[in-house]
Amino acid sequence: MDDQPNGWGKSGVGQIVQAVLRAIGLVLGLFLLAIAIPLFFLPIPLGLPLGILALILLAATSKTAHRAITGFLRRHPRVWEKVKHLFDRGGSD
């Protein structure tokens, strides 16, 4: 989250670009989450994947959201196992 690819974060322009990209990611994540909540209650299963995508985007762009999501996953290890299983590409189950 704090990585600075190719030294971009060192210059003033790079810091502005990073701030703008984080703001865009934050707004897009909140927008997708706002859309996912009403879609969750429809018979078409669109709300859950859209909500998960929104949470991943929020966790990637906001330190506060990242702390909240990782704290939730630490308190609920069963959920963490399911999430970890989704991202485990080479595992054998």
Order of alpha helices (4+ residues) and beta strands (2+ residues): alpha-alpha-alpha-alpha
